[in-house]
Each structure stands twice: as structure tokens, then as C-alpha cells.
Amino acid sequence: MSNVLIALSVYWIEHQNIKQAEIARLSHQMGRLKQLFDRDLEFARNLLFLMQRGDAIRSFVREADEDFRTTALGVKVQDGIEFFSKNSNLFVSFAILRDDLTVDYYFEKSDDPFASINPAQLAAAKRLMKGSDLFADELVFSEVPLLIHSELVAPATLSRPLATQKDSALIIQSAVRPRDFVKMKTELEREYGAPVIIASEIVFERSVFTAIDTLLPDLKVGLALTDAYMAARVQSLKIALAARCLVLTLLSAGVLLYLIRRTVTGPISTLDRQVTDVLSGRRQTLDRLNGGGEIERLAVNIKMLHDRVLATLDEVQTASWTDALTGVSNRLHFSLLGERAVETAVESKTGLSLLFIDLDNFKFVNDTFGHGVGDAVLKRFTTICQATLDQTAHACLERPPLFARLSGDEFAILLWETGQDAAALGVASRIVESVEAGMIAGGQNYPVTASIGIACFPADAQTFTQLVACADKAMYHAKIRGKNGAARYLREFADDDERVEQIKFELQQLNPDDEFSLVYMPIVSRQGLVEKCEALLRWNSPVLGAVSPGEFIPVAESNALFSKIDRWVLYKSIGDLAALQQIFGEQMMLSINISTAELTSNAIVRDSVEALLHHGVSSSAVEIELTETFAARIPAKAKLVVEGLKEAGFKISLDDFGSGYTSLKQILEFPLDTVKLDRELVMQLRESRGLQTLTAIIDMCHAQNCLVVAEGVEDNATQAALALAGCDLFQGYGIHRPASLAELRVNRRQFELTREMRHTSVGAQ
């Protein structure tokens, strides 16, 4: 009987110990589950905060033109979202909805370029609009789990609306998929054999122990240990005690009780106090318990579990803010820290300097030698910058600098200044000197240098966004001056901005039929026949005078004004096709340049086909020209648009081939009908080696069934050399200058006489 009592006593003590250990472990697990949820919620809130602070959303909301917003400003909003979430592995979506829940804009970072908003997000927006709050967080489990953050904002200010403004407010919304949260929830359910309950109120009818934590003010998460789970945990204890009952004596019972007090009760009490202190936040780590036995092993396991959780949380935090390749801060982290630095600088009345760094010739090295070499160069440059900051910035500044990789080959350094730009100029000078002879990676030297733009707060900008923009402009001027150098932002740059703003304003106001006109530049065959005419846009503004396309086209593209221009060119030039064919013959084809920004939407395919139907023209008589730069970096969605043009029957031409570092493999894989050689490449024909290289390029194009057009033909000698190299068609001022339809009609006979003379001259050479 005494053995039974002793065994029962030991069983009760051990059972309580195991129960307490399981209770502590379960509480810790639920705390970690809440931390994963809080991390994803913070990311969704930060994304919405940063998007509100940017200019893209403001422009989108204030623009009245629906087509303009959808095809243009929507792209800028998408770029902003990808900018802030570039280094995040989470699924991210962003939406703008009106007060009647009409979706003005929706984008999600996923593999589906035509994705639409999840019904759960619409339901969340509806609940926010009907309720009294101005923002809300929700966790929904529909088709996929979503963590949704929604806010009401006033359209004019994008800030929280007044109570009287709620009926006219917009809803902006971000959503992420809490994959790590759901994964851990599933693991807990599998481990404990019980469901993790997520509800506004949680009541467990009967359980050994429950753990409940708050995710949101109206949402809790909880889990209850079942009797079956606890029974399984103490099964081994039951077997051991049953065996001891057979051999224990009254003496062993006394010894056992002593050992229990010495090796069980004391350590468990100590462990319990430590775990309680950790759960309450009074300590961060658990001490190692000595004494041997199961209690020590239990304590060791709990300590290992706790240490692993801390390490995991630290790794998660570090990964979310760190660039995976270089180990420095990523764009999102830099943006958040930069905003806070500006706020601190305003409060402390100190200065900031921003270095915006772009690597010269990096794309050429990356495409030519491979991404492995490109990654090695980026790591080498990161090491150089960190060494420079250790030598200069840390010695003279009270606060450490911020160093980040923004994207690709772009880096940024934010310095705290006691003067206006002394520290920034010193750091920039050392970085430029360190890379002026190129960078060594893998034992090889690669011609990669650095162009650096410097801007200061508050001298040059009043916000962090403006500071980045000013430094970016200064970097651009450093590149214009020959690369491998640094340029300080100057107020004179604002004059360029004023000119751009004037052009932008006039483009917004103009009537294309009143101010735009088209001229056509013939493209001839070896026999001198006009095979194509390229449509070229001219703008004669009553305010600005004649503005060159090289000046106003970039402004139109960067400010999403290209849609109106491209549509006018399409309809006007296709309408002139019949008249051009009357002049040069039915074989003549029309060549039209379109903005590469148009290729982000299927609208260009629809508009092109509508123009053909309107004028009764076959698509086989029209060729669409793309720039070489675009073909070298064409995104997947834009490639679908180009393939849509191809399926509609249009010919596709690559313009300005040879003006940049284009991968021949990319060009060969692109669905081209024509390749146009850049005029700078044609100028090199004076050298025999250049002619041999050109012949090889033309042969490669012919092998892909592409016609080759040479631009910049100024004289008979150049045309003869190009013909010898294998060119099929020729274009240039030596052939015919751009001219209007009326001028082409008048000069038609003179052009034919010149063509016969040039054909005779070229044939003789």
C-alpha cells in the first residue's frame, strides 16, 4: 500500500511538472504565432503609409482622364508598389476604391498580370465604409488567407477625412498572405492534435489548459491542450512508476521523496520562475539548470526551444530589411529610415546629405560576362563603400550613416552633416577614386566605375522623397559629364525642370490637329525603289515654338501623356497611307514608332486595329518600330502585347540597333521582321574592321529572316559600302529628307531622277 501511495505521489508531482512545462511551452508557441502575425500586419501598414507619402497615388487620384489614369498613372503606382516591396517574399496587393466600392485601381505582386481584386477585400472595404472607424485590419480565410489593412482618406489630401467627409472619401487598401502565420498554425494543430481557434471571442468548454492571445482588438487566437495529448505525454511516466512499485521499499520511498525535493521540486520551481519571468518580459534568456535527470533535460530542451525562437525572430527581422546579395539595407528599409532621419533632422535642426550612386557600364558587364560576374562586382562595390564609410564617415559624424542597395546597380548613402556637404563630398571622392580603374572580381578587372549625385537637406529639398529626386538628378548630370565622377545638385537644374514643366503643360493643353504634323522619310531598296516610309512627328507650339521630338517625347513618356500622342500618330499616319502609296506605289509600307511605355497595356493593340478598320488598311502594310533598349529588357507582360501586335498582322521592326549593349541572344529570340542599324554604327564604316563586323551582323539578321535597314546614309560611298556588306534597305538625308505629303508630291519626279542617278552610281561602285 505504501508503494502505491509513493508511486501515486511521484506520479502526481511529475504530472504537475510536465503539465507546467507544457503550459509554458504552449504559451510561448502562441506568443511566437502572434509575433508572426504582427510582422505581416506591420508590413501591410508600412506599405500603405509609404504609398500615401508618394506622388504617384496623388497624381492617380487627382487625374480626371480615365484612360490616362488606367494606362499611364496606374503604371507609376505599380512601379511604386514594386519599389517598396521589391525585396519582400510576401504576396502583396494594393487597391484604391471609391465610396461606392468601385475599384479605381488594383495591382497585386503575383504571376498573374490580369489578376482582379479578391471578394474578401471588397467585403472588408464595405464594412469599413459602413462602420464608424477610419481604418481597419482584418484577417480573412476565403480562397486564400489574407491580412487586409484598409484606410479611409480624403481625395484632396490623402489624409484621414473629417467626419463630414466620410461619404466622399476613398478607400486605400493593402493585403498580404500571412504564409508564415498560417504555416505555424498548421504545425501547431498537427503537433497538439487540436484546432487553433481564430475568432472574436473564444470559449473552451473543457481543457487541461488553454492559451489565448489577441491578434486584433476584435480578433483572438487560442488553442487548448486535450486530455489525449496530456495522457500521451505522461504515458512513459506511468510505465516507469508501475515498475518501481514492484521493487521500492519503505526506505526507497523515503529516499525517493528526498530526491524528489532535491532534484525535481527545486529545479522545477526554479525553471517555472524563469519561464514566468520570460513570459512577463522581466528577463530575456533562461539559465542552464544543473542536477541531472529528466528535469535538467526538460530545462535544457525548453532553453533550446526559447533560444531557437529568439534566433528565428531575429533572422526574420533581419531578412525583411536586408538585401540578400550584399547584406546591406534594402530599398524598403532605407525609405523608412530615411523618412525618420528627415523628421529627426527637422527636430534637431541638423543637416543630411544623400549620395545616389549608379554603376557605369554595369549592364554591359552583366550581360557580357554573366550574372555571376555581375553579382561579384556588386559585392565588391559594397565592400569598397563600407570600407570608405569606416575610414571617413564614422570618424567625423555623431550618428552612423545609412547604406543601402536600392535596386540592380543603384546604391544610396545617407550621411548626417555638421556642415552643408563636407562629409558627402569626402565620401564621394574616395569612392570614385577607389573604382576609377575598374573593379576586380574573381581575379579579373571589369570596367565598372561609379557616378554619384549629391543632394543636401534642407538646402536642396524639404522631404526625403525630394532629397532622393535631387540626388538622382545630380547623378544624371555626373553621367552626362563623362561618368566616373560626382556632381553636387545645383539650383540651375531647376531651370531644366521648368522647361520640362512648360512642355508638360503645353502637351496637356494642346489640340493635336492644330499643333502636330507628320513628315515622312522614304526608305529605299538597292534598286532605289521606295519600299517604306517612316512617319516622324513634328510639333510647332504657339507658345514654345518648334519643339524637337527628342525633347518632348521623353517628357510625354515620363508623365504618362504618350497615349494621346501615339493614338493621334496612328490614326493620322494610317490615314495618309493611301496617299503615300499613290506617290510611291502599292508595295510601299508605312513604318510607325510607338512609345515603349504603350507596351504595358493591350490598349495599343486595340487602337491600332481600330485605326486600320477606320481607314480600310491592311495590317500587312504597317510596321511597328521598337527601340533597341526596350527589346533588350522587355518585361513578360509587354512581350505579350508585342505578340498581340504580331498576331494582328503588323510587322515588327527593331530601331537603332547598335546604340547600346544588347544581348544578341535576346535579339535573336525576339519576333522581328526588320532590324534598323543605328547611324553611329553606320559612321564606323570608314574602317575595314568595322565593315567586316557589320557584314557579320547583317548575315546574322538574314539568318533570322530579317531585313536590314541602314540609317544615316549621307552619300553614295556610304550606300555602296552598306550594299556591299549586305544591307537590304537604306535611309538617310542622302536618300531623302523628311517631308510632308505635299512636298513628296511636288518632289516626286525629282526624287525619281535622283534615285536613278544614285542607283547608277552605287551600281558602278
Buried (B, 14 or more C-beta within 10 A) or exposed (E): EEBEEBBEBBBEBBBEBBBBBBBBBBBBBBBBBBBBBEBBBEBBBBBBBBBBBBEBBBBBBEBEBEEBBBBBBBBBBBEBBBBBBBBBEBBBBBBBBBBEEEBBBBBBBEEEEEEEBBEBBBBBBBEBBEEEEBBBBBBBEEEEBBBBBBBBBBBEEBEBBEEEBBEEBBBBBBBBBBBBBBEBBEEBEEEBEBEBBBEEEBEBEEBBBBBBBEBBEEBBBBBBBBEEBBEEBBEEBEEBBEEBBEEBEEEBBEEBBEBBEEBBBBBBEBBBEBBBEBEEEEBEEBEEBEEEEBBBEBBEEBBEBBEEBBEBBEEEEEEBBBBEBBEBBBBBBBBBBBBEBBEEBEEEEBBBBBBBBBBBBBBBBBBEBEEEBBBBBBBBBBEBBBEBBEEBBEEBBEBEBBBBBBEEBBBBBBBBBEEBBEBBBBBBBBBBEBBEEBBEBEEEEBEBBBBBBBBBBBBBBEBBBBBBBBBBBBBBBBBEEEBBBBBBBBEEBBEEEEBBEBBBEBBEEBEBEEBBBBBBBBBBBBEBBBBBBBBBBBBEBEEBEEBEBEEBBBBBBEBBBBBBBBBBBBBBBBBBBEBBBEBBEEEBBBBBBBBBBBBBBBBBBEBBBBBBEEBEBEBEBBBBBBBBBBBBEBEEEBBBBBEBBBEBBBBBBBBBBBBBBBBEEBBEEBEBBBBBBBBEBBEEBEEEEBBEBBBEBBEBBBEBEBBBBBBBBBEBBBBBBBBBBBBBBBBBEBBBEBBBBEBBBEBEEEBBEBBEEBBEBBEEE
